[in-house]
Amino acid sequence: MILLTGATGNVGSALLPRLTMAGHRVRCLVRHPRRLGPERVRVQIALGDLANPSSFRNALRGVSTVIHLAASVRDQERASIEEVNGVATMRLVRAAERAGVERFVYFSAIGASLHAPARFFRAKALAEQAVRESSIESIVFAPSIVYALGDAWIALLERLSLLPLMPVAGRGRARFQPIWAGDVADCVIAALDGRAAGAERLELAGPETLSYDDIVRTVLRARRRRRRLLHLPPRVVKAALDTVERFAGPTAFATWDEAELLEIPMVSERGTADAELLGVRPLPMLQVLAGG
Ligand SMILES: NC(=O)c1ccc[n+]([C@@H]2O[C@H](COP(=O)([O-])OP(=O)(O)OC[C@H]3O[C@@H](n4cnc5c(N)ncnc54)[C@H](OP(=O)(O)O)[C@@H]3O)[C@@H](O)[C@H]2O)c1
């Protein structure tokens, strides 16, 4: 039995059908089972929340592999970025050790470091350390930016592209290697099949190295819109988004913690080598976005 967290997210919703199609028995730890869509009838459901570690024990019963995707780039009502990404992962790993889990697959991020400027990356680094130090065999995936057609980030860029000028938080110069969620999911399936036996940390990057401005231009091209980019100074963006978050709370359309990440590069020196080791050739971003 596989325990999958984050099954309703970008990577999770691409991975779950692949797991069930491959015949794996899957239990999903979820807050909102309806968000699983049609897949919910093919899996066991464990109602749970990363902020509530007492939900882990039942979820882990009879589980041999944990795939831990659930994460958050913004503070939640019941837990901060550090708690959701760092502390909760540490607790889940400990609970998995106690439950006799044999394999723990964890999603960190390229750029995760205790010295990173953003809280999210520092929390991911702590979590990654806990996973690697545990007694359970582990595989850590560290992706660059992950996207999917219609995901919240791409949808926000598409909405902003309706404005006469396309606003971009910060200078737009940080570089990324965007990778499609479908390719990421294929990498996980291949790793579960033992395609990268012995590899402990795999960096998942798409085939292009793009600045954030290039990514925005790719979205504009995919939607056949021509817009000039309007770069907004970080302090202006921070003041605006902090105000939005104060009023809208967790439903804010964007937060400063998220905007800040767009100024921090996520580039793997290995490029697509790790994905290719797993037999996956990641698609270019325009091809995915224009296809939808
Ligand atoms: N997307 C990227 O650019 C990127 C880059 C580097 C690394 N990663 C990592 O890759 C993994 C997958 O990313 P993703 O893009 O698929 O993430 P995502 O789309 O943001 O999905 C996050 C998932 O976590 C769940 N979740 C959030 N808070 C939770 C909580 N308190 N309790 C239980 N579940 C909770 C969400 O469930 P709900 O439906 O309940 O909200 C959702 O299923 C994550 O670990 C992420 O940090 C992503």
The ligand as an SDF file (V2000), in Angstrom:
LIG
                    3D

 48 52  0  0  0  0  0  0  0  0999 V2000
    5.0550   23.6240   -7.8780 N   0  0  0  0  0  0  0  0  0  0  0  0
    6.3390   23.9390   -7.8750 C   0  0  0  0  0  0  0  0  0  0  0  0
    6.7810   24.8310   -8.6090 O   0  0  0  0  0  0  0  0  0  0  0  0
    7.3130   23.1920   -6.9980 C   0  0  0  0  0  0  0  0  0  0  0  0
    8.6720   23.5160   -7.0520 C   0  0  0  0  0  0  0  0  0  0  0  0
    9.5550   22.8230   -6.2360 C   0  0  0  0  0  0  0  0  0  0  0  0
    9.0890   21.8590   -5.3710 C   0  0  0  0  0  0  0  0  0  0  0  0
    7.7630   21.5720   -5.3330 N   0  0  0  0  0  0  0  0  0  0  0  0
    7.2850   20.5660   -4.3860 C   0  0  0  0  0  0  0  0  0  0  0  0
    6.7000   19.4970   -5.0970 O   0  0  0  0  0  0  0  0  0  0  0  0
    5.6050   18.9650   -4.3280 C   0  0  0  0  0  0  0  0  0  0  0  0
    4.3450   18.9500   -5.1590 C   0  0  0  0  0  0  0  0  0  0  0  0
    4.0950   20.2830   -5.5700 O   0  0  0  0  0  0  0  0  0  0  0  0
    2.7020   20.7050   -6.2040 P   0  0  0  0  0  0  0  0  0  0  0  0
    3.0200   21.7930   -7.1900 O   0  0  0  0  0  0  0  0  0  0  0  0
    1.9620   19.5240   -6.6310 O   0  0  0  0  0  0  0  0  0  0  0  0
    1.9950   21.3770   -4.9470 O   0  0  0  0  0  0  0  0  0  0  0  0
    0.5190   22.0130   -4.9000 P   0  0  0  0  0  0  0  0  0  0  0  0
   -0.1180   21.9730   -6.2460 O   0  0  0  0  0  0  0  0  0  0  0  0
    0.6520   23.3300   -4.2070 O   0  0  0  0  0  0  0  0  0  0  0  0
   -0.2900   21.0210   -3.9750 O   0  0  0  0  0  0  0  0  0  0  0  0
   -0.0890   21.0010   -2.6030 C   0  0  0  0  0  0  0  0  0  0  0  0
   -0.7990   19.7940   -2.0410 C   0  0  0  0  0  0  0  0  0  0  0  0
   -0.5610   19.7710   -0.6300 O   0  0  0  0  0  0  0  0  0  0  0  0
   -1.8170   19.6260    0.0220 C   0  0  0  0  0  0  0  0  0  0  0  0
   -1.7480   20.3010    1.3240 N   0  0  0  0  0  0  0  0  0  0  0  0
   -1.4210   21.5950    1.5570 C   0  0  0  0  0  0  0  0  0  0  0  0
   -1.5030   21.8460    2.8650 N   0  0  0  0  0  0  0  0  0  0  0  0
   -1.8920   20.6960    3.4750 C   0  0  0  0  0  0  0  0  0  0  0  0
   -2.1560   20.3520    4.8020 C   0  0  0  0  0  0  0  0  0  0  0  0
   -2.0430   21.2430    5.7980 N   0  0  0  0  0  0  0  0  0  0  0  0
   -2.5420   19.0820    5.0760 N   0  0  0  0  0  0  0  0  0  0  0  0
   -2.6710   18.1700    4.0660 C   0  0  0  0  0  0  0  0  0  0  0  0
   -2.4340   18.4440    2.7760 N   0  0  0  0  0  0  0  0  0  0  0  0
   -2.0550   19.7060    2.4850 C   0  0  0  0  0  0  0  0  0  0  0  0
   -2.8260   20.2940   -0.8980 C   0  0  0  0  0  0  0  0  0  0  0  0
   -4.1070   19.7930   -0.5870 O   0  0  0  0  0  0  0  0  0  0  0  0
   -5.4690   20.6800   -0.5440 P   0  0  0  0  0  0  0  0  0  0  0  0
   -6.2530   20.2430   -1.7630 O   0  0  0  0  0  0  0  0  0  0  0  0
   -6.1170   20.2590    0.7250 O   0  0  0  0  0  0  0  0  0  0  0  0
   -5.0760   22.1190   -0.5610 O   0  0  0  0  0  0  0  0  0  0  0  0
   -2.3190   19.8240   -2.2510 C   0  0  0  0  0  0  0  0  0  0  0  0
   -2.7590   18.5230   -2.5200 O   0  0  0  0  0  0  0  0  0  0  0  0
    5.4910   19.8440   -3.0900 C   0  0  0  0  0  0  0  0  0  0  0  0
    6.1520   19.2460   -2.0170 O   0  0  0  0  0  0  0  0  0  0  0  0
    6.1920   21.1160   -3.5090 C   0  0  0  0  0  0  0  0  0  0  0  0
    6.7160   21.8480   -2.4110 O   0  0  0  0  0  0  0  0  0  0  0  0
    6.8460   22.2040   -6.1250 C   0  0  0  0  0  0  0  0  0  0  0  0
  1  2  1  0
  2  3  2  0
  2  4  1  0
  4  5  1  0
  4 48  2  0
  5  6  2  0
  6  7  1  0
  7  8  2  0
  8  9  1  0
  8 48  1  0
  9 10  1  0
  9 46  1  0
 10 11  1  0
 11 12  1  0
 11 44  1  0
 12 13  1  0
 13 14  1  0
 14 15  2  0
 14 16  1  0
 14 17  1  0
 17 18  1  0
 18 19  2  0
 18 20  1  0
 18 21  1  0
 21 22  1  0
 22 23  1  0
 23 24  1  0
 23 42  1  0
 24 25  1  0
 25 26  1  0
 25 36  1  0
 26 27  1  0
 26 35  1  0
 27 28  2  0
 28 29  1  0
 29 30  1  0
 29 35  2  0
 30 31  1  0
 30 32  2  0
 32 33  1  0
 33 34  2  0
 34 35  1  0
 36 37  1  0
 36 42  1  0
 37 38  1  0
 38 39  2  0
 38 40  1  0
 38 41  1  0
 42 43  1  0
 44 45  1  0
 44 46  1  0
 46 47  1  0
M  CHG  2   8   1  16  -1
M  END
$$$$
